[in-house]
Amino acid sequence: MSGYDTDDEPLALSSHALEALAQFTAERDVQVHRFEKLKMEVDAQHSRDAALTIESFTEDWNESQFWYTQETARLYAGELLRGATSLTNIAVVSTPSVFVEMKNILAEWPEEDRPSVILLEHDERFKVFAEYVHYDYRRPFNLPGHLQGTIDRVICDPPFLNEDCQTKMAMSVRWMTRAAKAARVIISTGERMQPIVLKLYKAFGVRTTTLEPRHARELGNEFLCYASFEGPSWSWVEEEE
């Protein structure tokens, strides 16, 4: 026999709570459908027939994930691919929206001309891509040994605007790149990180550029693009005396 009073009425959610729960469930189901569709496209190598979209992955604010607009992501991808050949090795670090646009661009390239591209990312949802390499900035050298000194071009967007995150990600970049003077390096991060970025990447010749990257969701922090090269998309900002 139960110790509970059988006359107690069962708990019931309010109409407002039920409506909120239904909305949450519907949004989750839509997201699951998008993700499964993307996985099928990737597994079946259908990227030539259907463009990939970062919208298949919801931003996880706990992971400090904020996707770039398609325009910004494609611009970054284009700069990394400009002049690249099958002998070029490119690393996309904590910048999955740029990686997705790069996949879309490369889908139009002959396979024999495509550079090698890897995505270093903490979010394991991106394991659907064969190019995925798990990455935790807190362990900057915990990476496959064959990557050391092999990367020609790299873009990174440190997930947190603090010195520790910026420094450890810079350690990974230095460890991966083939030669500092020849590497094409892009750092996309907050404006208030400018002094530490220019210090950490001085050996690469990184300087502040005129590009202001945009996010799909407006952020409170102003972002800037720092790069070791100038190109059609930006020039270096003149340094004040």
C-alpha positions as CSV (number, residue, x, y, z in Angstrom):
1,M,0.0,0.0,0.0
2,S,1.3,3.4,-0.9
3,G,2.2,5.9,1.8
4,Y,0.8,8.8,-0.4
5,D,-2.7,10.1,0.1
6,T,-4.7,8.8,-2.9
7,D,-6.9,11.9,-2.8
8,D,-4.0,14.1,-3.8
9,E,-4.6,15.6,-7.3
10,P,-1.8,15.1,-9.9
11,L,0.3,18.1,-10.7
12,A,-0.5,20.0,-13.8
13,L,1.4,22.6,-15.9
14,S,-0.1,25.9,-16.5
15,S,-1.2,26.8,-20.0
16,H,1.7,29.2,-20.4
17,A,4.2,26.5,-19.3
18,L,2.6,24.0,-21.7
19,E,2.9,26.5,-24.6
20,A,6.5,27.2,-23.8
21,L,7.3,23.5,-23.6
22,A,5.5,22.9,-27.0
23,Q,7.5,25.7,-28.6
24,F,10.8,24.4,-27.2
25,T,10.0,20.8,-28.4
26,A,9.1,22.1,-31.9
27,E,12.3,24.1,-32.2
28,R,14.3,21.1,-31.0
29,D,12.7,18.8,-33.6
30,V,13.4,21.3,-36.4
31,Q,17.0,21.4,-35.3
32,V,17.3,17.7,-35.1
33,H,15.9,17.4,-38.6
34,R,18.3,19.9,-40.0
35,F,21.3,18.2,-38.3
36,E,20.3,14.7,-39.6
37,K,19.8,16.2,-43.1
38,L,23.3,17.7,-43.0
39,K,24.8,14.5,-41.7
40,M,23.2,12.6,-44.6
41,E,24.5,15.1,-47.1
42,V,28.0,15.0,-45.7
43,D,28.1,11.2,-45.4
44,A,26.8,10.8,-49.0
45,Q,29.2,13.5,-50.2
46,H,26.3,15.5,-51.7
47,S,27.9,18.9,-51.0
48,R,28.2,19.5,-54.8
49,D,24.4,19.4,-55.1
50,A,23.3,21.1,-51.9
51,A,25.1,24.0,-50.2
52,L,25.9,23.4,-46.6
53,T,24.8,25.9,-44.0
54,I,26.0,26.7,-40.5
55,E,22.4,27.2,-39.5
56,S,22.2,23.4,-39.1
57,F,24.1,23.9,-35.9
58,T,22.6,26.0,-33.2
59,E,25.0,28.4,-31.4
60,D,25.9,27.2,-27.9
61,W,26.4,30.3,-25.8
62,N,28.0,28.2,-23.0
63,E,30.7,27.4,-25.6
64,S,30.9,31.0,-26.5
65,Q,29.7,30.2,-30.0
66,F,28.6,33.1,-32.3
67,W,28.5,32.4,-36.0
68,Y,29.6,35.0,-38.5
69,T,27.2,36.2,-41.2
70,Q,27.5,34.2,-44.4
71,E,29.1,37.3,-46.1
72,T,31.9,37.5,-43.5
73,A,32.4,33.8,-43.3
74,R,32.7,33.5,-47.1
75,L,35.0,36.5,-47.2
76,Y,37.4,34.9,-44.7
77,A,37.2,31.5,-46.6
78,G,37.9,33.2,-49.9
79,E,41.0,35.0,-48.5
80,L,42.4,31.7,-47.1
81,L,41.8,29.9,-50.4
82,R,43.1,32.7,-52.7
83,G,46.1,31.3,-54.6
84,A,45.9,28.0,-52.7
85,T,46.9,24.8,-54.5
86,S,46.7,21.1,-53.8
87,L,50.0,21.5,-51.8
88,T,48.5,24.1,-49.4
89,N,47.5,23.1,-45.9
90,I,44.9,25.2,-44.2
91,A,43.7,25.1,-40.5
92,V,40.4,26.6,-39.4
93,V,40.5,26.9,-35.7
94,S,37.3,27.5,-33.6
95,T,35.7,29.1,-36.6
96,P,33.2,26.5,-38.0
97,S,31.1,29.0,-39.9
98,V,34.2,29.8,-42.0
99,F,34.9,26.1,-42.5
100,V,31.4,25.5,-43.8
101,E,31.7,28.3,-46.4
102,M,35.1,27.0,-47.4
103,K,33.5,23.6,-48.0
104,N,30.9,25.3,-50.2
105,I,33.6,27.1,-52.2
106,L,35.8,24.0,-52.6
107,A,32.8,22.0,-53.9
108,E,33.2,24.1,-57.1
109,W,36.9,23.3,-57.4
110,P,38.3,20.3,-59.3
111,E,39.2,17.7,-56.6
112,E,42.8,17.5,-57.8
113,D,43.2,21.3,-57.1
114,R,41.8,21.4,-53.6
115,P,44.1,22.2,-50.7
116,S,44.1,20.2,-47.5
117,V,41.7,21.7,-44.9
118,I,41.2,20.7,-41.3
119,L,38.8,22.1,-38.7
120,L,40.1,22.3,-35.1
121,E,37.0,22.6,-32.9
122,H,35.9,21.7,-29.4
123,D,32.2,21.1,-30.4
124,E,32.0,17.4,-31.3
125,R,28.9,17.9,-33.4
126,F,31.3,18.8,-36.1
127,K,32.6,15.3,-36.2
128,V,30.2,14.8,-39.1
129,F,33.0,16.3,-41.2
130,A,35.9,14.0,-42.0
131,E,38.2,17.1,-41.6
132,Y,37.3,17.5,-37.9
133,V,40.1,17.4,-35.3
134,H,39.1,17.8,-31.6
135,Y,40.6,20.8,-30.1
136,D,40.7,22.3,-26.6
137,Y,42.6,25.5,-26.3
138,R,43.4,24.7,-22.7
139,R,45.7,22.0,-24.0
140,P,47.3,23.8,-26.9
141,F,49.7,21.0,-27.9
142,N,47.2,18.1,-27.5
143,L,47.0,17.7,-31.3
144,P,47.9,15.0,-33.8
145,G,51.7,15.0,-34.1
146,H,51.7,15.0,-37.9
147,L,50.2,18.5,-37.9
148,Q,53.3,20.1,-36.3
149,G,55.0,22.5,-38.7
150,T,52.8,21.7,-41.6
151,I,50.2,24.4,-41.8
152,D,50.6,27.2,-44.4
153,R,47.4,29.2,-43.7
154,V,45.3,29.5,-40.6
155,I,42.4,31.4,-39.2
156,C,41.4,31.4,-35.5
157,D,38.7,33.0,-33.4
158,P,39.5,32.5,-29.7
159,P,36.2,31.7,-28.0
160,F,37.0,33.9,-24.9
161,L,38.2,37.5,-24.8
162,N,40.9,37.0,-22.1
163,E,44.6,36.7,-22.2
164,D,44.8,33.0,-21.2
165,C,42.6,31.9,-24.1
166,Q,44.4,34.2,-26.6
167,T,47.8,33.1,-25.5
168,K,47.1,29.3,-25.6
169,M,45.5,29.5,-29.0
170,A,48.5,31.4,-30.3
171,M,50.7,28.6,-28.9
172,S,48.7,26.2,-31.1
173,V,49.1,28.4,-34.1
174,R,52.9,28.7,-33.7
175,W,53.2,24.9,-33.2
176,M,51.2,24.1,-36.3
177,T,52.5,26.6,-38.8
178,R,55.3,25.7,-41.2
179,A,57.2,29.1,-41.2
180,A,56.1,32.3,-39.5
181,K,57.3,34.7,-42.1
182,A,55.6,32.8,-45.0
183,A,52.4,31.8,-43.2
184,R,49.1,33.5,-44.0
185,V,47.5,34.1,-40.6
186,I,44.1,35.6,-39.7
187,I,43.0,36.3,-36.1
188,S,39.3,37.4,-35.7
189,T,38.6,38.6,-32.2
190,G,37.5,41.4,-30.0
191,E,38.9,45.0,-30.4
192,R,40.0,45.1,-26.8
193,M,42.3,42.1,-27.5
194,Q,44.3,44.2,-29.9
195,P,47.4,44.7,-27.7
196,I,47.8,41.1,-26.8
197,V,47.1,39.9,-30.4
198,L,49.7,42.1,-31.9
199,K,52.2,41.0,-29.3
200,L,51.5,37.2,-29.6
201,Y,51.6,37.2,-33.4
202,K,54.4,39.7,-33.9
203,A,56.7,37.1,-35.5
204,F,54.0,36.5,-38.1
205,G,53.8,40.2,-39.0
206,V,50.1,40.3,-38.0
207,R,48.6,43.8,-38.0
208,T,45.2,45.3,-37.5
209,T,43.1,45.5,-40.7
210,T,40.3,47.6,-42.0
211,L,37.8,44.7,-42.0
212,E,35.1,44.7,-39.4
213,P,33.7,41.1,-39.2
214,R,30.0,40.7,-38.7
215,H,28.1,38.1,-36.7
216,A,24.6,36.7,-37.5
217,R,23.6,37.9,-34.0
218,E,24.8,41.3,-33.0
219,L,27.4,41.2,-30.2
220,G,28.1,43.8,-27.5
221,N,31.9,43.5,-28.2
222,E,33.4,45.1,-31.2
223,F,35.3,42.6,-33.4
224,L,38.3,43.3,-35.6
225,C,40.3,41.3,-38.1
226,Y,44.0,41.0,-37.6
227,A,46.1,39.5,-40.4
228,S,49.7,38.9,-41.6
229,F,48.8,40.0,-45.1
230,E,46.8,42.5,-47.1
231,G,44.4,41.5,-49.9
232,P,41.3,42.5,-51.9
233,S,39.2,42.3,-48.8
234,W,41.2,44.5,-46.5
235,S,44.3,46.6,-46.0
236,W,46.3,47.3,-42.9
237,V,45.4,50.1,-40.6
238,E,48.0,52.8,-40.3
239,E,49.7,52.6,-36.9
240,E,49.7,55.7,-34.8
241,E,53.0,57.2,-33.9
